[in-house]
């Protein structure tokens, strides 16, 4: 996958802790979350399963969308995930990543 702006959601488990982020390198950022290379919220709460993402033409539109989603109510965020990924499968596997050891798909 080429470097391209993306907004993404990683989760600790189905209906668990979720994190919304933005990046210009989705595979690289997911690798960081999965290996614990990033200290902070996602590492502390074990949010490493890619459950939703959206590609953008520009970083500016991706950042705007990230801010919009972060202001949403939690139930709206869960509905967004479930609309495209009702079983909360790890979408990172479609990007070439091996399954997570604790994956419950």
trRosetta pair geometry for C-beta under 8 A, 3 or more apart (Angstrom, degrees):
i j d omega theta_ij theta_ji phi_ij phi_ji
1 4 7.3 -95 163 21 95 108
1 26 6.5 -41 113 59 147 108
1 27 5.6 147 52 -26 118 120
1 95 6.4 -39 -13 -143 137 99
3 24 5.3 32 177 146 101 88
3 25 4.9 -34 -122 -87 93 81
4 24 6.9 -162 98 -165 8 62
4 26 7.5 -23 64 -6 78 106
4 55 5.6 14 123 -153 125 109
4 56 7.5 169 157 60 88 53
5 22 7.1 -3 -166 -174 89 96
5 23 7.5 171 -143 94 49 37
5 24 5.4 -29 -85 -106 60 67
5 55 7.1 114 85 -165 59 59
5 56 4.3 -50 99 68 110 101
5 57 7.3 -10 48 75 118 19
5 58 6.2 15 15 128 153 18
5 59 4.5 -168 -94 -88 135 53
5 61 7.2 118 108 64 147 82
5 62 3.8 -140 163 -27 117 147
6 22 7.1 174 90 -150 46 55
6 23 5.8 -15 60 63 89 79
6 24 7.7 144 15 -110 75 20
6 26 4.4 8 43 -68 154 116
6 53 5.4 7 178 -176 120 112
6 54 6.6 155 -156 77 72 42
6 55 5.2 -36 -98 -103 89 55
6 56 6.6 176 -89 12 33 84
6 62 6.3 17 29 -132 5 133
7 20 6.9 1 -179 -173 96 94
7 21 7.4 173 -154 91 55 39
7 22 5.3 -25 -102 -98 68 80
7 53 6.8 166 87 -153 49 61
7 54 5.0 -7 57 56 95 97
7 56 6.9 62 -12 -26 91 120
7 62 5.3 -178 -46 -160 87 81
7 65 4.8 -111 -34 102 156 116
7 66 4.8 -163 -121 -71 112 80
7 69 6.7 136 169 7 138 145
8 20 7.3 167 86 -150 41 52
8 21 5.6 -18 61 63 87 83
8 22 7.6 156 17 -91 74 31
8 23 7.0 -17 11 20 119 106
8 26 6.3 128 -52 -131 140 102
8 29 7.3 155 37 98 146 133
8 30 7.5 -99 160 -72 166 95
8 50 6.3 -42 -173 -140 122 96
8 52 6.7 161 -157 93 53 60
8 53 4.0 -11 -106 -104 86 94
8 54 7.6 -170 -76 21 49 61
9 18 5.5 -5 -172 -171 108 111
9 19 6.9 156 -152 76 58 45
9 20 5.4 -24 -96 -96 80 68
9 21 7.9 152 -91 19 34 69
9 50 7.6 116 81 -155 50 52
9 51 5.4 -53 99 65 99 91
9 52 4.2 21 38 54 112 101
9 53 7.2 -155 20 -69 63 56
9 69 7.8 -122 -69 161 110 147
9 77 7.1 155 -117 -174 150 106
9 80 7.8 120 -14 100 154 116
9 81 6.2 -98 87 -86 149 108
10 18 7.2 159 83 -153 41 59
10 19 5.2 -11 59 56 88 99
10 21 7.3 5 5 11 102 115
10 30 7.5 161 -84 -121 123 77
10 33 5.4 -124 -103 -180 171 160
10 42 6.1 37 84 -133 135 126
10 47 4.6 113 115 152 98 92
10 48 5.8 -9 -178 -122 129 12
10 49 6.0 137 -162 63 74 40
10 50 5.6 -40 -99 -88 79 49
10 51 6.8 128 -129 8 27 84
11 14 7.3 69 132 -84 145 24
11 16 5.5 120 174 63 96 92
11 17 6.7 155 -155 83 61 50
11 18 4.8 -24 -98 -98 85 76
11 19 7.6 -177 -80 17 39 70
11 47 5.6 -64 -153 -141 12 89
11 49 5.1 -42 63 68 76 101
11 51 4.8 17 3 -12 118 137
11 81 7.6 54 -44 -130 139 157
11 88 6.7 -62 63 -160 150 118
12 16 3.8 -102 70 125 94 137
12 17 4.2 48 -3 45 124 93
12 18 7.7 -115 5 -64 76 41
12 45 5.4 -92 -66 145 134 88
12 46 4.5 77 -131 89 101 89
12 47 4.7 -61 -55 -81 74 64
12 48 7.7 57 -106 13 49 65
12 49 7.3 131 -119 18 6 105
13 16 3.6 83 51 -24 79 139
13 17 7.8 60 26 26 75 68
13 46 8.0 22 -28 106 87 116
13 49 7.5 90 -82 18 29 142
13 88 7.9 61 167 140 40 150
13 104 6.8 30 -140 26 93 133
14 88 4.3 172 -99 35 88 162
14 104 7.3 -95 -9 81 106 123
15 78 6.6 32 -110 -127 75 128
15 88 8.0 -99 -19 -65 59 155
16 45 7.9 166 150 162 106 108
16 47 7.6 -170 109 -95 109 85
17 45 4.1 -77 102 160 168 137
17 46 7.3 106 52 61 127 73
17 47 5.2 -103 104 -67 101 112
18 47 6.6 132 -130 -133 23 134
18 51 7.5 -75 -122 45 106 134
18 74 7.9 145 38 -143 124 88
18 77 6.2 173 91 140 156 135
18 78 7.9 -161 -24 -77 153 71
18 81 7.6 -122 -115 -51 145 145
19 41 5.9 142 -105 115 129 121
19 42 5.0 -73 2 -82 166 96
19 45 7.7 149 -45 65 114 127
19 47 4.7 123 0 117 113 155
20 66 6.0 159 145 -151 108 79
20 69 5.1 -171 -149 110 157 122
20 70 5.4 -151 71 -75 137 80
20 77 7.4 -107 -57 -133 123 130
21 29 6.8 -164 116 169 138 142
21 66 7.0 -13 173 -133 16 128
22 59 7.7 105 159 -158 121 77
22 62 5.0 132 -150 143 115 105
22 63 5.6 109 164 -91 174 57
22 65 7.8 134 -96 71 117 87
22 66 4.2 -74 -49 -56 118 150
23 26 5.8 142 82 -81 120 48
23 28 7.3 -161 169 71 138 92
23 29 4.0 -103 -89 -36 169 151
24 59 6.1 -30 -80 -92 106 112
25 28 3.7 7 130 31 121 122
25 29 5.9 138 89 -21 74 88
26 29 5.9 -59 -141 39 29 107
26 30 6.1 27 162 -18 66 107
26 53 6.3 69 -137 -159 139 154
26 55 7.9 -72 -34 -93 143 85
26 95 7.2 -123 117 -122 109 155
27 30 5.8 -56 -143 38 30 109
27 31 6.3 36 155 -24 64 104
27 95 5.4 -168 -97 165 94 130
27 96 7.4 11 -128 49 127 110
27 97 7.9 -179 -143 -51 85 102
28 31 5.6 -52 -152 31 30 115
28 32 6.7 32 150 -20 62 102
29 32 5.5 -50 -154 31 37 114
29 33 6.6 35 150 -17 67 101
30 33 5.6 -51 -149 37 37 111
30 34 6.1 33 154 -18 68 110
30 50 5.5 -21 -122 -58 126 130
30 92 5.0 174 175 -114 144 121
30 95 6.8 92 53 75 159 153
30 97 6.7 -103 127 -52 126 149
31 34 5.8 -59 -142 40 28 109
31 35 6.1 9 165 -4 66 114
31 37 7.5 16 123 14 75 135
31 97 7.6 -164 -84 -100 71 118
32 35 6.4 -67 -139 46 23 97
32 37 4.3 -91 -146 64 71 115
32 38 4.8 64 153 -29 110 105
33 36 7.9 27 178 -69 27 31
33 37 8.0 -57 -37 40 19 83
33 38 6.3 -22 -84 30 53 123
33 42 5.2 -60 -134 145 97 148
33 43 7.9 -146 -145 -64 56 68
33 47 7.0 -63 -166 106 120 70
33 48 4.7 168 141 -124 95 73
33 50 8.0 124 72 -62 145 85
34 48 4.8 116 -98 -173 52 119
34 92 7.0 158 -62 166 135 169
34 97 6.7 -171 -63 -156 169 142
34 100 6.7 -134 -139 -95 103 101
36 43 5.0 91 -145 -125 78 107
36 48 7.9 -47 -62 -83 66 135
38 42 6.2 34 88 57 119 116
38 43 6.0 -166 89 -37 66 112
39 43 5.7 -65 -131 34 34 151
40 43 6.0 94 52 24 47 102
40 44 6.7 -86 135 -8 26 105
41 44 5.8 -63 -143 37 23 110
41 45 6.2 -13 171 11 63 113
41 47 7.2 -10 130 30 83 129
42 45 6.5 -71 -137 53 25 88
42 46 7.8 -103 172 73 55 5
42 47 4.3 -95 -138 66 76 98
42 48 6.7 110 169 -69 107 65
43 46 7.7 28 -172 -70 25 36
48 100 6.3 133 103 -108 115 143
49 88 7.3 53 130 163 137 93
49 90 4.8 -96 -151 -102 90 92
49 92 7.4 -133 -153 6 45 116
49 100 6.3 -91 -85 1 87 151
49 103 7.1 131 -104 -111 119 82
50 53 6.4 -13 -175 -34 111 115
50 90 6.0 78 47 -165 73 66
50 91 4.5 -93 110 59 103 90
50 92 4.2 118 21 -43 126 91
50 95 7.6 16 58 8 162 131
51 81 5.1 12 135 -147 118 119
51 85 5.5 -176 -177 94 73 151
51 88 5.3 -22 -128 -147 121 74
51 89 7.8 135 -122 64 69 36
51 90 7.5 -55 -76 -107 61 41
51 91 6.6 140 -117 -2 15 107
52 80 6.4 65 -144 127 166 96
52 81 4.8 -114 -40 -110 130 72
52 84 6.2 105 -119 67 95 125
52 85 6.0 -142 -75 14 77 131
52 91 7.3 120 -67 -2 18 148
53 91 6.6 -156 8 100 105 150
54 65 6.6 -105 87 147 134 155
56 59 7.4 127 94 -89 125 21
56 61 4.6 -171 -168 90 129 105
56 62 3.9 -161 35 -65 150 87
56 65 6.7 -167 -75 11 136 138
57 61 6.2 42 51 34 81 142
58 61 4.9 93 62 8 87 96
58 62 7.0 -149 98 -4 48 88
59 62 5.4 -56 -148 39 37 115
59 63 6.1 39 154 -22 70 104
60 63 5.9 -54 -148 35 28 109
60 64 6.5 30 153 -19 62 105
61 64 5.5 -50 -147 36 35 114
61 65 6.3 35 154 -19 66 105
62 65 5.8 -56 -149 37 30 110
62 66 6.3 34 152 -22 65 105
63 66 5.6 -49 -146 34 33 114
63 67 6.5 33 155 -17 64 104
64 67 5.9 -57 -152 37 30 110
64 68 6.4 33 150 -22 64 106
65 68 5.4 -52 -148 34 34 116
65 69 6.3 30 156 -16 67 105
66 69 6.0 -58 -148 39 29 107
66 70 6.2 29 155 -20 65 109
67 70 5.8 -54 -144 36 30 112
67 71 6.6 24 157 -15 62 108
68 71 6.1 -69 -159 37 28 107
68 72 7.1 42 145 -39 63 97
69 72 5.4 -36 -157 5 42 120
69 77 6.6 92 -174 -104 92 98
69 80 7.5 -76 -131 34 110 174
72 76 4.3 -113 177 82 117 129
72 77 5.4 140 97 -53 125 85
72 80 7.8 48 125 -18 169 135
73 76 4.8 95 61 3 80 104
73 77 7.4 -147 97 -5 43 86
74 77 5.6 -56 -153 35 37 113
74 78 6.4 35 152 -18 70 104
75 78 5.6 -49 -146 37 36 112
75 79 6.4 40 152 -21 65 103
76 79 5.6 -52 -149 36 33 113
76 80 6.5 39 150 -24 64 102
77 80 5.6 -50 -152 30 33 115
77 81 6.7 33 151 -17 64 102
78 81 5.7 -52 -151 35 35 111
78 82 6.2 24 156 -11 67 111
79 82 5.8 -61 -140 45 30 105
79 83 6.1 42 157 -34 65 102
80 83 5.9 -47 -149 21 26 115
80 84 7.4 -8 163 10 56 103
81 84 7.0 -90 -168 50 28 85
81 85 5.6 -57 176 60 70 103
81 88 6.8 28 154 -99 122 83
82 85 6.8 -86 -109 73 25 57
82 86 5.0 54 -164 -110 74 61
82 88 7.8 -32 -90 -58 70 82
83 86 7.7 79 -61 -65 5 81
85 88 5.9 88 134 -94 104 31
85 89 6.1 -128 -163 36 104 75
85 91 6.7 -78 -101 -54 143 113
87 105 6.7 77 140 -145 113 83
88 105 7.6 -145 93 -100 69 82
89 93 7.5 -71 157 31 101 125
89 105 4.8 65 -121 -127 77 130
90 93 5.2 86 97 -15 97 102
90 97 7.5 -94 143 85 119 120
90 99 6.6 131 53 -132 145 67
90 100 6.1 171 -94 1 161 106
90 103 5.7 -68 -18 -123 136 123
90 105 6.4 -102 2 -46 87 135
91 94 5.4 -40 -171 27 61 115
91 95 7.1 56 137 -14 72 101
92 95 5.2 -58 -157 39 47 113
92 97 4.0 -13 144 37 101 141
93 96 7.8 167 -173 25 31 8
93 97 5.7 -88 -87 70 39 80
93 98 7.5 7 -113 -176 82 9
93 99 6.0 13 -92 -80 123 66
99 103 4.7 -91 -180 15 100 154
99 105 7.6 -118 -138 27 119 124
100 103 4.3 126 61 -50 84 94
